[in-house]
Amino acid sequence: DLDRLRHATDEAAVGKISGAVGAYNHIDPRVEELVCDELGIGFEPISSQVVQRDRIAWFLNAIAVTGAGVEKMAVEVRHLQRTEVREAEEAFGKGQKGSSAMPHKRNPILSERMAGCARVLRANAMVGLENIALWHERDISHSSAERIVLPDSCILLDYMLQKWTRLIDGLVVDTERMRANLDLSHRLVFSEAMLLALIDTGMLREEAYRVVQESAMTAWQEGRDFGELIAANPGVRAVMTPAEVAAVLDPCRHAAGRDVIFARLEALSFDD
């Protein structure tokens, strides 16, 4: 998102000194180049009375996309903080109130706020798109709208990023609750791993799928442990040892790529 914003900013940061209709009829084009170079911005190669507004629309959409990225994470926090999930929650200080009427409530207020702010950014981006088509490429109907949406979008995104940083720094994660929620699935989350493990033994995919699904459906319908059912399945016992089955059912297998992911994250630079 930062790369998109930088690129969109460079695209939007251009000027024009090409006359009333962009024809350079009363000024040398070199003046435009010199002035824009002095200001550290690009110049519009072909302009009308104004710089083309698709540049501004792109900039506003890049802001909206960045805001949507914040919203995406905020929605996840909101879901994780639901009473029946409760795997993560926003920091909740002593004396803080989640509801004036219900003292027990601990609402994800910052995440909810981020979701609302992202909607405003998307609406502002739509204004940018509406501003692209101008009458004979020279009316100023875009101006009044841009005087509102440009500063508002920039300031609002800055606000969102600051609040989101604060939220993440104080995020409370409940690993025990995560494990408890995994256990509620009766280990059905390992069905894919078992399918692939059986295929690796040489079993045909359709047969492996049938074997795993048979145990999975029993686990669903009878509330039994998938791991125990699959380990006792005759089709599995014929090609895998109990130790091999146990290795497939190890939760750590699902985090096998974490070191690579964290290394990639650390390689990203946010200093600029």
Phi, psi and omega in degrees: 000323179294320178296320178299316181296318179297315181296315180294325178295316178298321179293324183279332185277070176230157179234177177209135171226073188234017179092178187296331181236012176080020185258000181055032185285344180232012182208146180285132179304335181293333177297315178301314181297317182295316181294314181295323178295320179296326179279350180077028179233166176278177176236150181286115183302317179225113183238168170252226174290336183228163170296142181302134188278354175296334176296315180291322178299319179297317180299313179295325178289325176297321176297316181296320179295319177298317177297323178294328176295319175296317180299320180304314179290323180296320178297322178296317178298319180299317179292318181293337181270356177301146185306318184281351178253295173050046177269338178206155178204156175294152177301141182228109186279163178297130181087352178289147180246132176269337180202138179288338182258333184237097186299341184280348191283139173231087187275147175280069191294322180292319179296319177296322180295320179297321179297319179292318180296323180298327178295322178295318179298320179294321178296320178295324178297324177296323176299319178300319178293321179295335183278352185294314183273111179247152179298119181051028178057032182210003177281170183245031178296336180289332191299311183298322180290318182292331178296340177265306191285328181294304178295321181298316182293317180296314181293319182293319178295319177301316178299315181298316182294322178294315180294322181292322177300317178297318181297312182296320179300328182255007184299131179260123182246130181252095183291328179295322178292324177300314180295320179298320179292324175297319180295333178297337181279358183057031179066021176294342179296347181266008183297320179296315180299320178293320178302311181293324179295319178293322177297322179297336178283351182107356179291139178298146185301315181299320179291318179298319179297317181297317182297312182293317181296324179301312179290324181295317180293325177295319178298318178298309189285328185251359179067031181260166183284124181297322181300316179292320181294316183289326179292330181269355182293127182304323180296326179282316182299335181287339186234351182224144176277161177304324180294322179293321178295317180299323179295322179293326183274005180287122181302333182297338178299329181287347179249022185299328183264013187296323182296320179295316181296315180294324178296320177295321180296317180293333181286342179287140179250125178247012185289334184278000000 
